[in-house]
Amino acid sequence: LEEVIEKIRHADGFIPAAPVYFGTARGDMMAALQRIGKVSRGNDKFLDWMVGGPIAVARRGGQTLTLQEMTMFFPINNMIIAGSTYWNMVFAGPEGTALDDSEGIDTIKLFGQNVANIIKKLVD
């Protein structure tokens, strides 16, 4: 995780994405977010004012709870959460079917654009 933390430390934005298998965020994802937050808060607060938000992908359900769980990471670390036209979620079945959810993909694309636009506004 040290290598990942170094990359995040030098980034302008952070968009963690998680598959949903059992109704909530995977344990390894939440453990990683908590470690990243602890390192930031305990050192130079590199997450302060970073822009981003989470994405969740699942076959049937659990995305909203996963998004809620992952979103809590952002305000507690003094971060800026970008929005979109709906929740940042995609429905997918077997591998490779996520692109079939055109509404979800459009939502994620706009979310990514909004993250970039907010970063540009902050830099200006």
N, C-alpha and C positions, 0 to 999 in steps of 0.2 A: 504493500500500500504506500510505501515511502515514495516510489516513483510516480504513482498517481497523484499523491499530494503535491509533489513538486510541480507537476504539470498544471494542476488546478491553481496553485499559488501564483503562477505566471499568466493565467488566463483572465479574460475579461468577463466571461460568462461560464455558467455551469448548468448543464442539463442532464441529470441522471435519468436513465430509462430502465424500467424493470418489467420483466415478465411476471404475470400473476398466475400461479399454479394452484394455490389453496386459499384464495379469497383475500389475501393481504400481501404486502411487500415481502419478498424473500428475506430471510434472516441475514444472509450475507450482505445484501444491499443495505439494510438498516444498520448493521454493524459497521459497514464501511462509512456510511454517512455520519454515524456517531463518532467514529474515530477521526474523520476529517474535521468535523466540528470541534472536537476536543483539542486537536492539534492547533487549529486556527485560534480558538479562544485562549488557549494556554500560551500562545507565542505572539505572533505579530498581527493577528486578526486579519489574515489575508482574504477572508471571505467578506469582510465589510464592504458594502455597496456593490458587491458582485451581482450581476443580473442572471436570472435563470428561472428554473422551475422544473418539476418532474414530468415524466411521460410514463404511462402504464399500458401494457399490451396483454390482452387475455382472450380466451376463446369465448367465454360466456359472461363472466361477471367478476367482480372484485376490483375493477379498476378504480371506482370512486373511493373505496376505502384505502386502496394502495396510494392514490394521489393524496388523500388527506394525511395519511401517515408520513409520506415523504415530504409533503409541503411544510410540515411543522419544522423541518430542518432549516428552512430559509429565513423566516422572521427571527428565530432565536439566534441566528448567526448574523443579524443585521444586514440581510440581503434584500434585493429587489426582485419581486416575482412578476414576470410578464404574463399577460393574458392572451386569449385568442377568442374565437367565436363559440367555443364549447370547451368541455374538459379535455385535457391533453391525453386522450386515450384512443387506442386502436383495437378493433376486434380482429382476431386472427385464429384460424384453426391450425391445420398442419403447417409445417415450416414453409415459408415462401408465400403465404396467403395474406399477409398483412397489407400488401399493396392493393388487395381487392376491396378494402374498406376505404373507398375514395373520400367519403366525408371525414373519416378519421385522419387520413393522410393530409387532406386540405387543412384541417385544424392544426395538425402538427407543423405543417409548412408555415402557416401564418404565425404560429407561436414562435418558431425559429426566427422568422423575419422580425417579429416584435422584439425578441431578445436583442437582435442585432441593432434595430433602430434605437432602442433605449440606450444601448452601449454607445452608439454614435452620439446621441444627445448628451450623454454624460461627459464624453470626451471633448465635445465642442465648447 
